[in-house]
């Protein structure tokens, strides 16, 4: 299907965008701080993406894109870093607006944080020679550490909503990596990752997504004019 990557971006974005104006949600009031968060995130993820594409660690199937490129990345990849965070961060705030107590307990949050950090460090100890694993996990450790030390109150809510966000993540990212279609939209060189797939999705993608969204969220929280105590 031509332009599949573009349609996935638009489909992920359009409903959260429309509901951003709902009187109860009013996510549009957070746009200024949200898009600042996106810019901060893209300042990290775009150079990373360009470098990995140039080195053949991953790439894009032209059969599913428009063929428009910017700095060697298809325009759909640039839109990915806007549309997907928008849908996910909107979902985070919408869940907390509708269910204010939707969070993990302090004890479960602490355990989750320690288990996650420990798992990332252990995997890195044995697989630091794989570029995707190395960069993805090191960045996640950095962002988690910053959040834990400076925005710790975000974690009980983020860990809880991230479990929900993973559902559409598996659908969209599954299609991008070859589920339900003949070929992959985005392909990966398994020599640079663990080679472990959740269906068709490299397991690193779940940590990549966590690092990307947590970057946007902590900047949004830090600069939101309507900041809540989360």
NORMODA-V845868 format. One record per pair of residues at least 6 apart in sequence whose C-alpha atoms are under 7 Angstrom apart, sorted by the first residue. I is the first residue (numbers start at 1). J is the second residue. Records with the same first field share a line. If there is no record, write none. Layout:
I = J, J
This chain:
1 = 64
2 = 63, 64, 65
3 = 64, 65, 66
4 = 64, 65
5 = 64, 65, 76
6 = 65, 76
8 = 172
9 = 79, 80, 83, 84
12 = 83, 84, 87
13 = 83, 84, 86, 87
16 = 87, 90
20 = 26, 27, 28
21 = 27, 28
25 = 94, 97
27 = 90
30 = 224
33 = 219, 220, 223, 224
34 = 216, 220
37 = 215, 216, 217, 219, 220
38 = 82, 216
41 = 212, 215, 216
42 = 81
50 = 72, 73
52 = 58
53 = 59
57 = 188, 189, 192
58 = 187, 188, 189
59 = 186, 187, 188
60 = 185, 186, 187
61 = 184, 185, 186
64 = 185
67 = 74
68 = 74, 75
69 = 75
85 = 213
88 = 165
89 = 217
92 = 161
96 = 102
102 = 157, 160
103 = 156, 157, 160
104 = 156, 157, 160
105 = 156
106 = 156
109 = 155, 156
117 = 141
120 = 137
124 = 134
128 = 134
130 = 191, 192, 193
131 = 192, 193
132 = 192, 193
133 = 193, 194, 204
136 = 204, 207, 208
137 = 207
139 = 211
140 = 207, 211
143 = 211, 215
153 = 230
154 = 230
173 = 201
174 = 200, 201
175 = 181
176 = 184, 185, 186
177 = 184, 185, 186, 187, 200, 201
178 = 184, 185, 200
179 = 200
195 = 202
196 = 202, 203
197 = 203
221 = 227
